C-alpha cells in the first residue's frame, strides 16, 4: 500500500498531464442606451443611461481540453497550476442605471 500511494500521489508530474494554457475568452459585453432627455423634463435628474451587462460569457478557444484555464487552481505555492476538479466559472448578467442630478 505504501509503494502504491507513493507512486499514485507523488509530487512528480507526468508529461501527458501538462497542457498549453492558451485561451480566448469573452470576458464582458455591455449594451448601453442613453434615454431621450425629453422623457425626463419633470423630474430632478437628467442624462439617464441604461445598460445590460454580461460577464464571463464564453470560453471561445482553449488548448486545455477539459477546464476553464482561469478557475480552480490551488493557491498553495507548492501546487500552482494544478487543477483539482473545480466547478465551472460563474457567468453573471445584470443591468446598470446611471443618471445625473
C-alpha positions in Angstrom: 0.0 0.0 0.0 2.8 2.4 0.8 4.5 1.8 -2.5 1.2 2.3 -4.4 0.4 5.6 -2.6 3.9 7.0 -3.2 3.6 6.1 -6.9 0.0 7.4 -7.3 0.3 10.6 -5.2 3.9 11.6 -5.7 5.0 15.2 -6.5 6.1 14.1 -9.9 4.1 15.5 -12.8 3.6 13.2 -15.8 4.3 14.9 -19.2 0.9 13.9 -20.5 -0.7 16.0 -17.8 0.9 19.2 -18.8 -1.0 21.5 -21.2 -0.6 24.8 -23.0 -3.0 27.1 -21.1 -3.6 29.5 -24.1 -7.2 30.6 -24.3 -9.6 33.3 -25.7 -12.5 34.3 -23.5 -15.4 36.7 -24.0 -15.0 38.5 -20.7 -17.6 41.2 -20.8 -20.2 42.7 -23.0 -22.1 45.9 -22.3 -25.0 47.3 -24.3 -25.7 50.9 -23.3 -28.6 53.2 -24.2 -28.9 56.9 -23.5 -32.6 57.6 -23.0 -34.1 60.7 -24.7 -33.8 63.8 -22.4 -37.4 64.8 -23.3 -38.6 61.8 -21.3 -37.3 63.4 -18.1 -38.4 67.0 -18.2 -40.5 66.9 -15.0 -38.0 65.0 -12.8 -34.9 66.3 -10.9 -32.4 64.1 -12.9 -31.1 64.1 -16.4 -28.8 62.2 -18.7 -30.3 58.8 -18.0 -28.3 55.7 -19.3 -29.5 52.1 -19.0 -27.1 49.2 -19.7 -27.3 45.5 -19.9 -24.1 43.8 -18.8 -22.9 40.2 -19.2 -19.6 38.9 -17.6 -17.7 35.7 -18.2 -19.9 34.9 -21.1 -18.0 32.3 -23.1 -14.7 30.4 -23.4 -14.2 30.8 -27.2 -10.9 28.9 -27.6 -8.8 26.8 -25.2 -5.9 24.4 -25.7 -6.7 22.8 -22.3 -9.1 20.0 -23.1 -11.4 19.9 -20.1 -11.2 23.0 -17.9 -11.5 26.8 -17.8 -7.8 27.9 -17.6 -8.7 30.6 -15.1 -10.6 28.7 -12.4 -10.0 26.2 -9.7 -6.2 26.3 -9.4 -4.6 25.7 -6.0 -3.3 28.8 -4.2 -0.6 26.9 -2.4 2.9 27.7 -3.5 3.7 24.1 -3.9 0.8 23.4 -6.2 0.5 26.3 -8.5 -1.2 25.4 -11.8 -2.6 22.1 -10.7 -6.3 21.5 -11.4 -8.4 19.7 -8.9 -11.9 19.2 -10.5 -13.2 22.7 -9.9 -16.7 24.0 -10.5 -17.5 25.8 -13.8 -16.8 29.5 -13.9 -19.8 31.7 -12.8 -21.5 33.7 -15.5 -23.3 36.8 -14.5 -25.8 39.1 -16.2 -27.3 42.3 -14.9 -28.2 45.9 -15.7 -27.0 49.4 -14.7 -28.9 52.6 -14.4 -26.9 55.9 -14.4 -28.2 59.5 -14.1 -27.1 63.0 -13.2 -28.9 65.2 -10.7 
